[in-house]
Structures are given as structure tokens and as C-alpha cells.
């Protein structure tokens, strides 16, 4: 079976896809690629391509989806299927870019935990019984990656390109998925991607925010399984 490459979001690692890795590992070869070592989306995508097999299916969440779109731009013939979860195909808006500057300055002063707690994590999740445990996991992933990863990822996101034409030109089987309560990447962005991708399915996960892989793991895994098997 064609390997599935998983790209996690900002300040996350493979644990973001923990339930999916557990559910799919018996039937699907899985590769999770960290996105912490470069400060541009193009360089991160090149690293993914350097460690991926010649043909693969690709799924990315949030920043992982942004890098996935750049992987697709650089090597469309290598991506057999594409899944974009809770992400955004557009270049960063000036007001969002401006908000990153004080965040980066604070992290340089040793305030990564505070920035994650007060400015990042409140934007992630819908209300639900798993919220506390998921937020704790998000903090653990962020602190394990550390401040240099935050700074590199922030610079990469600030300077990312618009990928609407990349998506418009791709005809492979595609899944566009988001949580209904995603406050960072709203449903409208996913409707846009669904319209650009000619062979795509749009799935909205009820009761989830920005991290449906953890908030609603069973529903998210089922959608990924359908995408892999269709």
C-alpha cells in the first residue's frame, strides 16, 4: 500500500495524530515528518520530499497542511492523494503577521509557555470533555519542540505563499476536513479549498475545533480511512 505521510501543525509532533497512527498502523505504512528545522515553507517541503518515498499519500493539519500544499506545488506527480485538515491555502494576512512579532519577541525572552498558554492554546479547541487533556498534550509537544522551533515556524508561516493555483491544478483524490468550531481556520477556508480541488470531499467534524484528530478521533479516522480506500 502507498505510504501515508503525516505533517503536524505548529508546535506539534506525531502525537497530534496519535489516535490515527494507532488505528491505521496495522494496514497503512505511516511516516510522520517533523516541521521544526527550517524557517521557510519551501525548505520544509523540500525536507519532506527528501525523506518521503517516490509515491505517497499526504495529510497535513494546520501548518502541516500549509507545508503539504507546498509539497504538492514542488512535486505534484509524487502525491497520489491529498488530505488537508484545518488549514488555510492563502498567504498570511498583514494583521496576523503583525501579531506574530510580539509573540516571537516574548518567546525570545523565555516566555514560550506563557505565549502557548495565553495566546495560542485558547484558539485551538471546542468545548468538550477531552479539552483539558488535549491542551496539556499541546503544551507538552510545544515545550518539547522548544523556542527555536517556534521562531522558525513563525517565520515560515509569515512568509508563506498563496496556494490557490496549486490546488486548482491538482486532480488526485482529496479530502478537505475541519472541525465545525475551528476558530483559526474557519469553514469558509475549507469550502474554498473544496471548490479548488476538482476531486475532493469536504467533511466537517461536529464538536471539534482546530484539532479534530484529538478532539473527535474516531470520526476523523473514519474520514481518513474513507479517503484512503475510495
Helices and strands as residue ranges (DSSP letters): E 4-7, G 14-17, H 18-24, E 30-33, H 41-51, E 56-61, H 63-74, G 76-78, E 79-85, H 94-108, H 112-115, I 116-120, G 121-123, H 131-145, H 147-158, H 164-168, E 173-179, H 187-196, E 200-205, H 212-215, H 217-229
